[in-house]
Amino acid sequence: MCPAIHFLGLHIPMYALMLALGLASFFLLSHRALRDTWRDDRVTYHRILFVLCLSFVALGVFAFLFDGLFHSIEEGRLVFGGITWLGGVAGAFPALLLLTHFLVPKRRGYALDLLDLAMPGLALAHALGRLGCFFGGCCYGRVTDSPLGVVFPVGSPAASTYPNASGTGSLPVLPTQLFEAAFEVALFALLLLLARRTRRFHTAVWSMSYGIFRFILEFFRGDDRGSAGFPLSPAQVLSVLLFVFGLLVLLLRLGRMPARLEKRLASWQAAADALPVTPIAACQGDDAALLRHLFELRQIGAITEEEYEEKKQEILERM
């Protein structure tokens, strides 16, 4: 456990630092995926970034509200103050889908594709966040006598819940934060490795895999996460919902959803594809923007592959 570091006279909480690194990694990876996959015009790209920012705000708000809800159920009175990752996800995913639909006209009908693009970055960001939990001493596991046990120092949440006899720290507890971080890193690597072939299934893979993993991990957690009002823990309830969401997305991707829903989605995509592309003349002087718009024209069939390659070569030689 390392609650904070001191650098050039600054007191830097490790939890906040890891969250900041996670947020930065998410946006860098999302930027790269958007650049390499969609190549949108500037207005659309900025709208997407705005949607991603709002979705992270929604994640924080719902993480706070769900944690308060479960602790309020446990104590029989309103209690707020902490956050829960799964509660944040439960609010952030619907928020991203809805915001993309209403705020990004050129990607209406492609909201789920945006979630797929963002999923590797989300997995890495969560892994870094869990490392922050380990440094901060929260989200710890149950007491154990196995070699995997970690002793957290005095002042940590684990030492408050499971103090040792000498009062010098906690009893050995399972480092469930590290288990979760390792799982997310492995999932991140898998999604990135198979991105070209399986990107359309990223949301389904992450939601179902993490839902199963977190449901099992809850049996080894030792911290207080409130109550759902019945035997399953709050995180297990949310894990089940996350798994069901992933399963529905998988069925949609495999063409197994109701025909009416598929028809509506196709109509949204057709309407988005029919939106006019920014004229090439408006991009003169900006070769990078011109390349992006040439790519868009080729995508919608306004120019042929040969015309695209010819123009692209002219621009590259000029650059």
N, C-alpha and C positions, 0 to 999 in steps of 0.2 A: 504494500500500500504506500502510495506517495501522494498525499493530498495536494501538494503544491510544489512548485519549483521557484527558485529565486534567481533572477537573471538581470544584471545591470541595475540592481536595486528594485526590481519589479517583483511583486508577489503574484504569481500566475497559478491559479487553481488548475490542476491537471484535468479535472472533469470538464471544465469550460474549454480548456485547450483542445481536448480530444473531440468535443462537440464541434468546435470551430473547424478542426481539420476534417472531420466527417462531412460537414456542410460544404466546405471548399471542394473536397473530392467528388461529392455528388454533382455539383454544378460543372466542374471540369469534365467529368465523364459524360454528363448529359450534353454539354456543348459539343464534345467530340462526336457523340452518336448522332446528334442533330445535323452537324456539319457533313458527316460522311454519308448519312442516309437520306435526309430530306432536302438539304440545300435550299431552304426557304429564303424568300426575299427578306429584307431587313425588318420590315414592319411585322411580318408574320413571326419571324424569329424572336423579336422583342416581345411580342404578345405571348409567345410560348414561355419565355423566361419569366414574364410577369405571372403567368399561371403557375409555374413551378414555385415561385416565391410565395404566392398566396397559398399554395397547397402545403408548404412547410409551415406557414402561419397556422393553417387549419390543423396540422399535425400537433403543434404545440398546444393549441386551445383544447382539442379533444383529448390529448394526453392528460391535461390538467383536469378536465371535467370528468372523464371516466375514472381517474384515480380517486377524485373526491366522491363520486357516486358509490364506488365499492367500499370505501372507508366509512362513508355515511351509513350504508346498509349495515356494516359490521358494528358500528357504535350506536346506532339509533339516533344520531343527530348529524347536522351538517358539519362535515370535516373536509377541508381542502388544504392543499399545500404541496403535495407531491405530483409526480407524473407517471404515466404508464405507457410504454412503447406501443403495445398492441392497441390500446385505446386511441392513441394518436393515428395509427394506421387505419383504424376503423373509420375515422373521420376524413383523413387525407385522401384516400383512394377515391371515394365518391366525390370529394371536392374537386380533385384534378379532372375527373371525367366530366363533371358538370361545367366547370370553368372553361375547359377546352371547347366544349360544345357551344357555349354562349359567347366566349371572348375571342376565339380564333376561327373565324369563318372558313378559312382555307383548309382547316383541319377538322371541320365538323364531320363526324362520322369516323374520324381516325383517332379519337380520344384514347381508346384502348391501346393503339399503336404507340402513342406517346408514353403511356405507362410502361409498355414493354421496353421502350428505349431507355427509360429512367431506372429500370429495375436493377441492373448491375451496380450503378452508383448508389442506389439505396442500400443494397446489401453491404457494400464497403463502408458506407457512412455509419450503418448500424454496428458493424464490427468495431469501428473506431470508438463509437459511443460506449460500447460495452467495455472496452479497455479503460475508458474514462470511469466507468462504474467500479472497475477493479481498483484503480488508483484511488478513487474516493472512498472505497470500502462499503459501497451499497450493493444491493441485489445479490447478496451472498447466498451460499448453499447451507445445507444442514450440517450438523456436527458429524464428524467422521473420525475414525481411527486409521484410515487408509493412508498410504504414502502421499496421496494427492491433497491431503489436508493443508490448509493455509491458515496461519495465525495472524489475525489483524491486530494492530496496536491499540492501546488505550485511546479512547476518543472516537473510535470508529463505530459505525452502527452495529457491526458484528460483535464487537467487544461489549456493547451495551446490552445486547440480547443474550449472548452466550459468554459471559465473563469467565475467565479461568480462575482457579483457586487462589493464585498468587496476586491476582489483580493487575497483572502486567499486560493484559491483552485479552484476546478471545480464545476460546477453545478452538482446536483445528476444525475448520469448516471447508466444505467443497467449494472450489473457485468456479461457481457456475457462470460467472461473467466471462471467464476465459473459455469455457466450453462453448458458450454461445458465440463469442467472437471468432473462435476457430471454425465453427460451423458456417458462419456468414462469410468468412474469407474463402472457404472451400466452395461455397455456393456462388460467390462472386467470380471466382476463377472459372468455374464450370460455365456460367452464363457468358462470360467473356470469350471463352475458348470456342463455344458452339454458337456464337452470336449470328454468324452469317446464315446458318441453317435453321436455327431454332428461335430467332428473335420474336416471332409471333407468339411463342409459347412462354416467354419469360415471366409474365405475370402469373400465369397458371402454375409454372414450375416453382417459382419462389413462394407463392401463397400456400400451395399444398405442402411443399417440403418444410417450410418454416412452421406451418400450422401443426404438422405432425411432431416435428422436433420440439417445439415449445410445449406442446401438450405433455410430452414425456419428461422434459426437463423440469416441469413444475413439481414432479414427485421428489426432486432433489433440492428444491429451493427451501431456504430457511428463514427468509425475511417476511415481514407482514405486508401483504398486498390487498388487505381488505377482504370482503366477503361478497359472493354473488347471491347469497340467500339460499343456496343448496350445496350439496357435497362438492361439486366441482369448484375449483378456485376461479377467481375472475379471469386470470390469464388463460385457463383451460376453456372457459366459455368462449372467449374471444378467439382462441385458437381454432375451435370448432367452426365458428363463423368464418374465419379466414380460409379454412380448408374448403368450406362449401362455396365461398366466393371463387376460389381458384378452380374448383371443379366446374362451376358454371361457365367460367371463362374458357376452360379447356373444351367443354361441349360446344361453345360458340365457335371456337377456332376450328373444331372438327366438323362444323356444319350440322350439329345435332340439336340446335335450339329451334324454338317455334318459327315456322315460316314467316309469320307476321313480323317478328322481331328482325329477322334477317332481311326482309324486304324494306323495313324502315331504315335499317342501317345502310343498306345499299343506296337508298334514295338520298340519305344525307351525304354519302360519299360522292354520289353523282353530282349533287348540287355544289359541293366543295370543289370538285374537279372542273366544273363549268365556270367557276369564277375567273374573270379575266386576269391574265398575267401582266405584270408591269411591262409596258412597252420597252423594247430594247433601246430605243432612242433616248429614253430617260436615264439610261445607264452609261451613256457615252462619257468617257473620262474616268470611269470606274471599272477597270477590267475584271476585277474579282466579281463585282455585281453582275457584269455582263455574262460571265461564265455561268453564274447561278441561273440567270434567266434563260440562257440557251438550254441549259439542262432541263428547266421546267417546260420549255417549248417542245423539247424532244419527248418528255414524259407524256404530254397531252396529245402528241401526234401532230403538232403544228408544223414541225420540220422533220425531215427524214434523218436517219442515222448518219448518212453520208454528209448531209448539209451540216449536221451538228459537229462532226469530226473536222470538217473543212474549216468552219468558223472558229472552232476551238483552237486549232493549230495556228490560225492567223493571230488570235489573241495571245497565245502563249509565246509566239515569236516576238510580238510587240512588247510583251512584258519583260 
